[in-house]
Amino acid sequence: MLTLAEIADEPLVLTRHLALRAVAGVVFRPLAHADTERLARFLGGLSPESRRLSTFDGYDVVAARELCDAIARYDKLRLVLEEVPSSRIVGLLEVGLALTPSDIARYREAGIELSELTDCRFGPTLADDYQGQGVGTLILPLVADVARRLGRTRIILWGGVLADNARAIRHYEKNGFRRVGSFAGVDGSLSLDMMLDLRRIP
Ligand SMILES: CC(C)(COP(=O)(O)OP(=O)(O)OC[C@H]1O[C@@H](n2cnc3c(N)ncnc32)[C@H](O)[C@@H]1OP(=O)(O)O)[C@@H](O)C(=O)NCCC(=O)NCCS
């Protein structure tokens, strides 16, 4: 089973090249310390709607530096999609290995016992011009492979998905996620919990 430290030492173990129609291709790889500036451009380029649907602590170089400084230091693995040949970051994919008490409580209410031995959290964000073209679907098997290599058999959505995020919900459902329940956020917005069981997909 891979550890976050091993991935940070040898990012090539998770690096994959994908061919895309519109551009020469993208590389799926772990976030690296050298990505700060490029990641800041990615975060800064997200539209207000993307920021509403996928929230980060900030959208500037400070936020990007924090994400890069966190590599292999906590319980999170962050992967990026890097456009080739431009080297532009066009996606940030977050995999969390720790569960929160509120995750555990909500899923328990739905009759599902979560465990850090089996479950991880996942949150994807694509650049605006990369959304809605099947790229998320193309990379989901790679994310599933990462989760398996980290020893996990189920993926839950990081913080759920906003109930009005129709594209993301369609994306998750067509890729095998099932709805587990719903909950209201602090601002009153409704979100859905969704889960993918990796033992049920190839
Ligand atoms: C969510 C996200 C990762 C999905 O990746 P993606 O590459 O855009 O998704 P896909 O293209 O694989 O799938 C989207 C599906 O939704 C459909 N769709 C698009 N807009 C839709 C809408 N308004 N209502 C319903 N379905 C919609 C697409 O037609 C497609 O389904 P199809 O293949 O059956 O035609 C990406 O859109 C994204 O980063 N969005 C902004 C941030 C975000 O919402 N992150 C998730 C937070 S939980």
Ligand as a Chemical Component Dictionary entry (heavy atoms), coordinates in Angstrom:
data_LIG
# 
_chem_comp.id                   LIG 
_chem_comp.type                 NON-POLYMER 
_chem_comp.pdbx_formal_charge   0 
_chem_comp.three_letter_code    LIG 
# 
loop_
_chem_comp_atom.comp_id 
_chem_comp_atom.atom_id 
_chem_comp_atom.alt_atom_id 
_chem_comp_atom.type_symbol 
_chem_comp_atom.charge 
_chem_comp_atom.model_Cartn_x 
_chem_comp_atom.model_Cartn_y 
_chem_comp_atom.model_Cartn_z 
_chem_comp_atom.pdbx_ordinal 
LIG C1  C1  C 0 -17.838 18.374 -11.492 1  
LIG C2  C2  C 0 -16.791 18.187 -12.568 2  
LIG C3  C3  C 0 -15.501 17.672 -11.940 3  
LIG C4  C4  C 0 -17.322 17.121 -13.546 4  
LIG O1  O1  O 0 -16.387 16.900 -14.564 5  
LIG P1  P1  P 0 -16.846 17.103 -16.108 6  
LIG O2  O2  O 0 -15.711 16.688 -16.948 7  
LIG O3  O3  O 0 -17.361 18.491 -16.259 8  
LIG O4  O4  O 0 -18.067 16.078 -16.180 9  
LIG P2  P2  P 0 -18.457 15.145 -17.431 10 
LIG O5  O5  O 0 -18.341 15.954 -18.672 11 
LIG O6  O6  O 0 -17.683 13.889 -17.320 12 
LIG O7  O7  O 0 -19.972 14.827 -17.094 13 
LIG C5  C5  C 0 -20.932 15.848 -16.985 14 
LIG C6  C6  C 0 -22.312 15.303 -17.335 15 
LIG O8  O8  O 0 -23.291 16.261 -16.906 16 
LIG C7  C7  C 0 -24.080 16.654 -18.023 17 
LIG N1  N1  N 0 -24.457 18.037 -17.777 18 
LIG C8  C8  C 0 -23.805 19.165 -18.117 19 
LIG N2  N2  N 0 -24.487 20.252 -17.682 20 
LIG C9  C9  C 0 -25.584 19.778 -17.056 21 
LIG C10 C10 C 0 -26.682 20.379 -16.408 22 
LIG N3  N3  N 0 -26.771 21.712 -16.294 23 
LIG N4  N4  N 0 -27.637 19.579 -15.881 24 
LIG C11 C11 C 0 -27.551 18.232 -15.957 25 
LIG N5  N5  N 0 -26.517 17.608 -16.566 26 
LIG C12 C12 C 0 -25.564 18.365 -17.106 27 
LIG C13 C13 C 0 -23.214 16.432 -19.225 28 
LIG O9  O9  O 0 -23.988 16.330 -20.398 29 
LIG C14 C14 C 0 -22.537 15.113 -18.814 30 
LIG O10 O10 O 0 -23.409 14.020 -18.918 31 
LIG P3  P3  P 0 -23.456 13.068 -20.235 32 
LIG O11 O11 O 0 -22.086 12.531 -20.443 33 
LIG O12 O12 O 0 -24.459 12.045 -19.890 34 
LIG O13 O13 O 0 -23.877 13.948 -21.388 35 
LIG C15 C15 C 0 -16.499 19.521 -13.328 36 
LIG O14 O14 O 0 -17.650 19.919 -14.069 37 
LIG C16 C16 C 0 -16.115 20.682 -12.402 38 
LIG O15 O15 O 0 -14.959 20.824 -12.038 39 
LIG N6  N6  N 0 -17.101 21.534 -12.061 40 
LIG C17 C17 C 0 -16.867 22.746 -11.230 41 
LIG C18 C18 C 0 -16.474 22.413 -9.800  42 
LIG C19 C19 C 0 -17.400 21.391 -9.186  43 
LIG O16 O16 O 0 -18.616 21.456 -9.311  44 
LIG N7  N7  N 0 -16.769 20.429 -8.496  45 
LIG C20 C20 C 0 -17.507 19.374 -7.811  46 
LIG C21 C21 C 0 -17.845 19.788 -6.443  47 
LIG S1  S1  S 0 -18.738 18.492 -5.586  48 
# 
loop_
_chem_comp_bond.comp_id 
_chem_comp_bond.atom_id_1 
_chem_comp_bond.atom_id_2 
_chem_comp_bond.value_order 
_chem_comp_bond.pdbx_ordinal 
LIG C1  C2  SING 1  
LIG C2  C3  SING 2  
LIG C2  C4  SING 3  
LIG C2  C15 SING 4  
LIG C4  O1  SING 5  
LIG O1  P1  SING 6  
LIG P1  O2  DOUB 7  
LIG P1  O3  SING 8  
LIG P1  O4  SING 9  
LIG O4  P2  SING 10 
LIG P2  O5  DOUB 11 
LIG P2  O6  SING 12 
LIG P2  O7  SING 13 
LIG O7  C5  SING 14 
LIG C5  C6  SING 15 
LIG C6  O8  SING 16 
LIG C6  C14 SING 17 
LIG O8  C7  SING 18 
LIG C7  N1  SING 19 
LIG C7  C13 SING 20 
LIG N1  C8  SING 21 
LIG N1  C12 SING 22 
LIG C8  N2  DOUB 23 
LIG N2  C9  SING 24 
LIG C9  C10 SING 25 
LIG C9  C12 DOUB 26 
LIG C10 N3  SING 27 
LIG C10 N4  DOUB 28 
LIG N4  C11 SING 29 
LIG C11 N5  DOUB 30 
LIG N5  C12 SING 31 
LIG C13 O9  SING 32 
LIG C13 C14 SING 33 
LIG C14 O10 SING 34 
LIG O10 P3  SING 35 
LIG P3  O11 DOUB 36 
LIG P3  O12 SING 37 
LIG P3  O13 SING 38 
LIG C15 O14 SING 39 
LIG C15 C16 SING 40 
LIG C16 O15 DOUB 41 
LIG C16 N6  SING 42 
LIG N6  C17 SING 43 
LIG C17 C18 SING 44 
LIG C18 C19 SING 45 
LIG C19 O16 DOUB 46 
LIG C19 N7  SING 47 
LIG N7  C20 SING 48 
LIG C20 C21 SING 49 
LIG C21 S1  SING 50 
# 
